[in-house]
């Protein structure tokens, strides 16, 4: 998820952050659900699942860009179980499912013309508590640890659950582009989270 001062619930994934003035003209350009919250008297927080390309460049100038990443195979597993439960469905062709949901290059779609190294902050879903703690220090706000939209499923790793139903090799192949971006983001996170102009560890 992204935030423009943010974060995916990732089904996450993925958000951005800002002293961004959230005006209707901006919100109309964002294709997916976004939420605007006030961070302080002078800052607002725009977050949701959307592309950085959908935010006018002049609005990004005085904003911090924040994005949370989730390991793509784990993410697909989570989304698959969520989708099946929500729609009372049973997916038999995982590659078609990924294509129909437009997930093969989803991180590229979220980032737009950005790369992970262009972001002001990176969070990692698998290290959620640490990510939130770092973001709290960056924003100087005590952010609570919250777990929402937790998918009900057998308590096994998603890779194991996926392997029991599908060819995991084909899923990895289809999600390769996302895996490359995730690994870049993870490497940056392990080196501090790509926080620009802020000394947060």
N, C-alpha and C positions, 0 to 999 in steps of 0.2 A: 504494500500500500504506500501511498505517498501522502506527504503533507507539505503545505507551503507554510509554514513554520513547522510535519506530520507523521502519519503512519498507516500499509495495509494492515487491517485486521488480518491482512494477508491471508485471510484467505487471500491472506494478507494479504500479501501480501504487501503489498506494496503501498506513499503519501507525500505532500510537501508542507513547507512552513513559511510564515511571514508576518512582518508588519505589512500585510496585504490588505488593502481596502476591498472588502468583498462586495462588489456591486452587481446588480442584476445583469448588467451587460457582460460581465465576466462569466457568471454562473450559466448564462444561456449558451456559452461556447463550450462548456464542459459537458461531454456526452454522457457521463456516468454520474451516479449519485455523489454529491459532495456535501460536506457539512462545514459550517463556519462557526467557530467559537471564539470568544474574546479571551486572549491570553493575559492581557493587562490593559491598562488604560490606553496604551499607545500601540498595542500589537493585537492582531487578529490571526487566527489559525484556520486555514482552509485545508481540509483533508478528505480523502476518499480514494477511490480507484479511478484514476484518470491519467491522461497523458500530459506531460509537461509541455508538449507542443500546443495543447489547448489553452494554455494561459498566455495572454498577450505579453510579449517580451518586456514591455515597459513596466508591467506589474511584477516581473521577476527580478528587476534590477535591485530593489530594496528588500528583497525577500531571501530567506534562507530556504534552500531546497533540501528536503529530508526524504529518505526512502528506506523502507524496511524490505528485506529480501528473505525469501524462504527457499530452502533447498528444493529444486524443481520437481524431483520425483516424489518427494514427500508431499509437496503441494498438490500434485496431480492425484495422489492417493486420497488426500483429505478432501479435495474437491469432488472426486468421483463418489465417495461415500456420502458426502453432503448432497450431491445432485440426485443420487439414487433414492435417498431417503425423502428428499423434498418432493420429488416427482413420482415416487413409487415406481421407479424404473429399475431395470437390470441391464447394464451396458454389456454388450458382448464383443464389440469392436472398439478397442481402446484408441487405436490410431484415428479412426473416424470421429470418435468422441472428442479427441484433442483438436482435430481439424475443425470440427463443427463449432467448437467453443472458441476457436481462434487463439489457441494457447501456445502454438509452436514457437512464436516469437513475442510472447506477451511482455517480457521485460523490455524488449526493444520498443514495443508500443508504449509502455509506461514512460520510458526514458525519453522518447522522442529523439531529438538531436543530441541529447546529453549522453555522457558515459558515466559509469559509477564514479570515476575520479573527478567529474565536474560537480558532483553533489557536495553540499555543505556538511551533510551528516548521513551516515549509513548505520542502520540497525539490522541485526540478524535475528530472524525468528527463533532459530535454535539456541540463541543466547539472549532470549527476550529480556530477562531480568536485568542483565548487564546493559543491554541496549537502552532500556527505559531509564536506568540509573544515569547513564551517560547523557541521555537526552534531557533529563531533569536538570543536570548540572549546566548543560549548554543553555537551556531556556530559563534557568534560575526559577524553576517552578517544581514543586513536589508532585510529580506525576505518580498516581497509584498504579500498582501492578494489577491489571484486569485481564481476565480470560473470558472472552465472549465467543459465541458461535462455535462452541466446542462440539466437534462431530462425534456422534455416538458410533462406536465401531468396536470390533474385537481388539483387545489390548495387545496388539502385536505391531511391530514396525510396518509402516506402509509398504516398504519394498517387499517385505515378506507376504503381505496381503495381496499386493499386486501380482507377485510371482505365482501365487496359487491360482490365479485366474487368467493371466496374460503372459506373453513373452516379454520379460522385463528388458531384454536387449533392444527390442523394437521401441519401447517407450523411451529408453535412454537415447536412442538414435534420433527419434522425433524431437526430443527435448534438448538436444545437444546445444543449440544456440543459447537457450536459457541457462543451461549449465555453465557455459563459458562466462556469461555475464555474472551469474551468481558467484562463481569461483573468483572472479576479479573483485567483486564486492566483498566477499569473505576475506580475501587477502588484505584489502584496505581496512576492513573492520579490525582485523587482528593487529594492524599497525596503528590503531587509535580511532578509527571511525570516520576518517576524512573530514575532520572538523577544521574549517578554515577560519582563521582569525580568532580562534578560541582555544585555550589550552585545557582540554578536557580529556582525561584518560580513564 
